[in-house]
Amino acid sequence: MNVQHFIQQYKKVWSELDELLIQFERKKRTVEATDIDRLSHLYKTASAHLAYAQTYYPNDEVKIVLNQLVSRAHHVLHSEQWKTSHRLGDFFKRHFVQMLVDRKGFILAALLLFIVGGFAGFFAVWTDPMNLYVVLPPEISHAVDPHRVGEGHDQLANATFSSEIMVNNIRVAILAFVAGITFGLLTIYLLVYNGLIIGALAALFWHSGMSYVFWAYILPHGIIELVAIFIAGGSGLYLGYRMIHPGPFTWKYRLLRTVKESALLLLGTIPLFVIAGLIEGYITPSTLSLEAKYIVAFATLIALGLYIWYGVVHNRNASAQQVKEHPEISRANNGSPHSKPILLQERQSHQSPPL
């Protein structure tokens, strides 16, 4: 069957599972024994649907939707105690990384837009330093002086300065996400413009022979900060894309689901901004040597890489465990003759309104 028919045939099952999960997650006191049995049944049904989608529609959005739905059901069923700290830790350990993988195309697009702006800003100032006053806003262009980098930092109130930086960066990320409602156009502008500023400043310091100093003051906090902005920007781009192209779902359903997913991605960037703000408030303006600051920058890059690698491996192991617990998923995923009967069998045993 084609993907549109597949969605239409089983959409009611997925909607029922989603509503039941909301009840388990938000209204636990109303849960009854029959609800637990029903959730277990729908979980197995959706797992088989996911395996089928992974086999026959590997590049379609329905696979991502089902993966998120099955993952939620798995944790509701198999977690003995869902404390807030446990749920938060699981989000950053598994779900956030999986969302990054699912939306990597849009995050890379945000990176590319930033790079385009960076090259444009660098080239404009490199060819004529006076273009600095055209590219940058007056409060930046008149205040920057490559030969006075680091002056006055010993007089900063680090805690206050760090807090201001965190709040400002989070504000930029929220704006980049919300701007997706303009079909992604304002998000594109923000990403290009931020790249333009960095590129123009890099060219100014290049002309002054201070590039080594410039990047020593940018990279320690900049790697984490820019990654977070790319994630937020990617969320905004995805929101804009889904407003134009809702796929096989209704426009309203797609918009609401996309806003929810993108908001979770944005939530995941907050710890990154906190870490970047602390580094920018305490390490960047410190009297550490330039080499030490480069080491900090390299350490942040390695830490980000290890975090994503751990999340990917953990998700892969969790999927393998899920297949072990439910062999019927493995049969469906392998495209055996049992895959379609499994779906039909689940459909026939479904006692709610017909599909």
For each residue, the residues with C-beta under 8 A, 3 or more apart:
1: 5 6 9
2: 5 6
3: 6 7 57 60 62 248
4: 7 8 248
5: 1 2 8 9
6: 1 2 3 9 10 52 53 56 57 62
7: 3 4 10 11 62 248 249
8: 4 5 11
9: 1 5 6 347 355
10: 6 7 13 14 49 343 347 355
11: 7 8 14 15 355
12: 15 16 352 353 355
13: 10 16 17 42 45 46 49 346 347 350 355
14: 10 11 17 18 46 49 65 66 69
15: 11 12 18 19
16: 12 13 19 20 42 352
17: 13 14 20 21 39 42 43 45 46 69 73
18: 14 15 21 22 69
19: 15 16 22 23
20: 16 17 23 24 35 38 39 42
21: 17 18 24 25 39 69 72 73 76
22: 18 19 25 26 27
23: 19 20 26 27 30 31 35
24: 20 21 27 28 31 35 39 76
25: 21 22 28 72 76
26: 22 23
27: 22 23 24 30 31
28: 24 25 31
29:
30: 23 27
31: 23 24 27 28 35 36
32: 35 36
33: 36 37
34: 37 38
35: 20 23 24 31 32 38 39
36: 31 32 33 39 40
37: 33 34 40 41
38: 20 34 35 41 42
39: 17 20 21 24 35 36 42 43 73 76 77
40: 36 37 43 44 77
41: 37 38 44 45 349
42: 13 16 17 20 38 39 45 46 73
43: 17 39 40 46 47 70 73 74 77
44: 40 41 47 48 326 328 346
45: 13 17 41 42 48 49 346 350
46: 13 14 17 42 43 49 50 66 69 70 73
47: 43 44 50 51 70 322 326 328 329
48: 44 45 51 52 328 329 332 339 342 343 346
49: 10 13 14 45 46 52 53 66 343
50: 46 47 53 54 63 66 67 69 70 329
51: 47 48 54 55 329 330 332 333 339
52: 6 48 49 55 56 332 333 339 340 343
53: 6 49 50 56 57 58 60 62 63 66
54: 50 51 57 58 63 333
55: 51 52 58 332 333 334 335 339
56: 6 52 53 335
57: 3 6 53 54 60 62 63
58: 53 54 55 63
59: 63
60: 3 53 57 63
61: 64 65 247 248
62: 3 6 7 53 57 65 66 248
63: 50 53 54 57 58 59 60 66 67
64: 61 67 68 102
65: 14 61 62 68 69 257
66: 14 46 49 50 53 62 63 69 70
67: 50 63 64 70 71 98 102
68: 64 65 71 72 261
69: 14 17 18 21 46 50 65 66 72 73
70: 43 46 47 50 66 67 73 74 322
71: 67 68 74 75 94 95 98
72: 21 25 68 69 75 76
73: 17 21 39 42 43 46 69 70 76 77
74: 43 70 71 77 78 318 322
75: 71 72 78 79 82 90
76: 21 24 25 39 72 73 79 82
77: 39 40 43 73 74
78: 74 75
79: 75 76 82 86
80:
81: 86
82: 75 76 79 86 87
83: 86 87
84: 87 88
85: 88 89
86: 79 81 82 83 89 90
87: 82 83 84 90 91
88: 84 85 91 92
89: 85 86 92 93
90: 75 86 87 93 94 95
91: 87 88 94 95 96 264 268
92: 88 89 95 96 268 271
93: 89 90 96 97 310 311 314
94: 71 90 91 97 98 311 314 315 318
95: 71 90 91 92 98 99 264
96: 91 92 93 99 100 264 265 268 311
97: 93 94 100 101 307 308 310 311 312 314 315
98: 67 71 94 95 101 102 311 315
99: 95 96 102 103 261 264 265 268
100: 96 97 103 104 107 231 265 268 308 311
101: 97 98 104 312
102: 64 67 98 99
103: 99 100 106 107 234 235 238 265
104: 100 101 107 108
105: 108 109
106: 103 109 110 234 235 237 238 241
107: 100 103 104 110 111 230 231 233 234
108: 104 105 111 112 234
109: 105 106 112 113 234 237
110: 106 107 113 114 187 191 229 230 231 233 234 236 237
111: 107 108 114 115 230
112: 108 109 115 116
113: 109 110 116 117 188 191 192 195 233
114: 110 111 117 118 191 192 194 195 198 226 229 230 233
115: 111 112 118 119 195
116: 112 113 119 120 192 195
117: 113 114 120 121 191 192 193 194 195 196 198 199
118: 114 115 121 122 195 196 198 199 202
119: 115 116 122 123 195 199
120: 116 117 123 124 192 195 196 199
121: 117 118 124 125 135 195 196 197 198 199 200 201 202 203
122: 118 119 125 126 199 200 202 203 206
123: 119 120 126 127 199 203
124: 120 121 127 128 131 134 135 199 200 203
125: 121 122 128 129 131 132 135 199 200 203 204 207
126: 122 123 203 206 207
127: 123 124 131
128: 124 125 131
129: 125 132 203 204 207
130: 133 134
131: 124 125 127 128 134 135 200
132: 125 129 135 136 141 200 203 204
133: 130 136 138 141
134: 124 130 131
135: 121 124 125 131 132 141 196 197 200
136: 132 133 140 141 144 197 200 201
137: 140 141
138: 133 141 142
139: 142 143
140: 136 137 143 144 197 201
141: 132 133 135 136 137 138 144
142: 138 139
143: 139 140
144: 136 140 141 201 204
145: 148 149
146: 149 204 205 208 210 213 214
147: 208 210
148: 145 151
149: 145 146 210 213 214 217
150: 153 217 285
151: 148
152: 155 156
153: 150 156 285 286
154: 285 287
155: 152
156: 152 153 161 281 285
157: 160 161
158: 161 162 281 282 285
159: 162 163 281
160: 157 163 164
161: 156 157 158 164 165 281 285
162: 158 159 165 166 277 278 280 281 282
163: 159 160 166 167 277 281
164: 160 161 167 168
165: 161 162 168 169 276 277 280 281
166: 162 163 169 170 273 274 276 277 278
167: 163 164 170 171
168: 164 165 171 172
169: 165 166 172 173 225 228 229 273 276 277
170: 166 167 173 174 269 270 273
171: 167 168 174 175
172: 168 169 175 176 190 194 229 232
173: 169 170 176 177 228 229 231 232 266 269 273
174: 170 171 177 178 232 266
175: 171 172 178 179 190
176: 172 173 179 180 187 190 191 229 232 233 235 236
177: 173 174 180 187 232 233 235 236 239 262 263 266
178: 174 175 181 236
179: 175 176 182 184 185 186 187 189 190 236
180: 176 177 183 184 187 235 236 237 238 239 240 243 262
181: 178 239 240 243
182: 179 185 186 187 240
183: 180 240 243 244
184: 179 180 187 188 236 237 239 240 241 243
185: 179 182 188 189 240
186: 179 182 189 190 236
187: 110 176 177 179 180 182 184 190 191 233 236 237 240
188: 113 184 185 191 192 237
189: 179 185 186 192 193
190: 172 175 176 179 186 187 193 194 233
191: 110 113 114 117 176 187 188 194 195 229 233
192: 113 114 116 117 120 188 189 195 196
193: 117 189 190 196 197
194: 114 117 172 190 191 197 198 229
195: 113 114 115 116 117 118 119 120 121 191 192 198 199
196: 117 118 120 121 135 192 193 199 200
197: 121 135 136 140 193 194 200 201
198: 114 117 118 121 194 195 201 202 218
199: 117 118 119 120 121 122 123 124 125 195 196 202 203
200: 121 122 124 125 131 132 135 136 196 197 203 204
201: 121 136 140 144 197 198 204 205 214
202: 118 121 122 198 199 205 206 211 214 215
203: 121 122 123 124 125 126 129 132 199 200 206 207
204: 125 129 132 144 146 200 201 207 208
205: 146 201 202 208 210 211 213 214
206: 122 126 202 203 209 210 211
207: 125 126 129 203 204
208: 146 147 204 205
209: 206
210: 146 147 149 205 206 213 214
211: 202 205 206 214 215
212: 215 216 290
213: 146 149 205 210 216 217 290
214: 146 149 201 202 205 210 211 217 218
215: 202 211 212 218 219 294
216: 212 213 219 220 290 293 294
217: 149 150 213 214 220 284 293
218: 198 214 215 221 222
219: 215 216 222 223 293 294 297
220: 216 217 223 279 280 283 284 293 294 296 297 300
221: 218 224 225 276 277 279 280 283 284
222: 218 219 225 226 276 297
223: 219 220 226 227 297 300 301 304
224: 221 227 228 272 275 276 279 300 304
225: 169 221 222 228 229 272 273 276 280
226: 114 222 223 229 230
227: 223 224 230 231 272 304
228: 169 173 224 225 231 232 269 272 273 276
229: 110 114 169 172 173 176 191 194 225 226 232 233 269
230: 107 110 111 114 226 227 233 234
231: 100 107 110 173 227 228 234 235 265 266 268 269 272
232: 172 173 174 176 177 228 229 235 236 265 266 269
233: 107 110 113 114 176 177 187 190 191 229 230 236 237
234: 103 106 107 108 109 110 230 231 237 238 265
235: 103 106 176 177 180 231 232 238 239 262 263 265 266
236: 110 176 177 178 179 180 184 186 187 232 233 239 240 262
237: 106 109 110 180 184 187 188 233 234 240 241
238: 103 106 180 234 235 241 242 258 261 262
239: 177 180 181 184 235 236 242 243 258 259 262
240: 180 181 182 183 184 185 187 236 237 243 244
241: 106 184 237 238 244 245
242: 238 239 245 246 247 254 255 258
243: 180 181 183 184 239 240 246 251 255 258
244: 183 240 241
245: 241 242
246: 242 243 249 250 251 253 254 255
247: 61 242 254
248: 3 4 7 61 62
249: 7 246 253 254 257
250: 246 253 254
251: 243 246 254 255
252: 255 256
253: 246 249 250 256 257
254: 242 246 247 249 250 251 257 258
255: 242 243 246 251 252 258 259
256: 252 253 259 260
257: 65 249 253 254 260 261
258: 238 239 242 243 254 255 261 262
259: 239 255 256 262 263
260: 256 257 263 264
261: 68 99 238 257 258 264 265
262: 177 180 235 236 238 239 258 259 265 266
263: 177 235 259 260 266 267
264: 91 95 96 99 260 261 267 268
265: 96 99 100 103 231 232 234 235 261 262 268 269
266: 173 174 177 231 232 235 262 263 269 270
267: 263 264 270
268: 91 92 96 99 100 231 264 265 271 272
269: 170 173 228 229 231 232 265 266 272 273
270: 170 266 267 273 274
271: 92 268 274 275
272: 224 225 227 228 231 268 269 275 276
273: 166 169 170 173 225 228 269 270 276 277
274: 166 270 271 277 278
275: 224 271 272 278 279 300
276: 165 166 169 221 222 224 225 228 272 273 279 280
277: 162 163 165 166 169 221 273 274 280 281
278: 162 166 274 275 281 282 283
279: 220 221 224 275 276 282 283 284 296 300
280: 162 165 220 221 225 276 277 283 284 285
281: 156 158 159 161 162 163 165 277 278 284 285
282: 158 162 278 279 285 286
283: 220 221 278 279 280 286 288 293 296
284: 217 220 221 279 280 281 293
285: 150 153 154 156 158 161 280 281 282
286: 153 282 283
287: 154
288: 283 292 293 296
289: 292 293
290: 212 213 216 293 294
291: 294 295
292: 288 289 295 296
293: 216 217 219 220 283 284 288 289 290 296 297
294: 215 216 219 220 290 291 297 298
295: 291 292 298 299
296: 220 279 283 288 292 293 299 300
297: 219 220 222 223 293 294 300 301
298: 294 295 301 302
299: 295 296 302 303
300: 220 223 224 275 279 296 297 303 304
301: 223 297 298 304 305
302: 298 299 305 306
303: 299 300 306 307
304: 223 224 227 300 301 307 308
305: 301 302 308 309
306: 302 303 309 310
307: 97 303 304 310 311
308: 97 100 304 305 311 312
309: 305 306 312 313
310: 93 97 306 307 313 314
311: 93 94 96 97 98 100 307 308 314 315
312: 97 101 308 309 315 316
313: 309 310 316 317
314: 93 94 97 310 311 317 318
315: 94 97 98 311 312 318 319
316: 312 313 319 320
317: 313 314 320 321
318: 74 94 314 315 321 322
319: 315 316 322 323
320: 316 317 323 324
321: 317 318 324 325
322: 47 70 74 318 319 325 326 329
323: 319 320 326 327 329 330 333
324: 320 321 327
325: 321 322
326: 44 47 322 323 329 330
327: 323 324 330 331
328: 44 47 48 331 332 338 342
329: 47 48 50 51 322 323 326 332 333
330: 51 323 326 327 333 334
331: 327 328 334 336 338 339 342
332: 48 51 52 55 328 329 335 336 338 339 342 343
333: 51 52 54 55 323 329 330 339
334: 55 330 331 339
335: 55 56 332 339
336: 331 332 339
337: 340 341
338: 328 331 332 341 342
339: 48 51 52 55 331 332 333 334 335 336 342 343
340: 52 337 343 344
341: 337 338 344 345
342: 48 328 331 332 338 339 345 346
343: 10 48 49 52 332 339 340 346 347
344: 340 341 347 348
345: 341 342 348 349
346: 13 44 45 48 342 343 349 350
347: 9 10 13 343 344 350 355
348: 344 345
349: 41 345 346
350: 13 45 346 347 354 355
351:
352: 12 16
353: 12
354: 350
355: 9 10 11 12 13 347 350
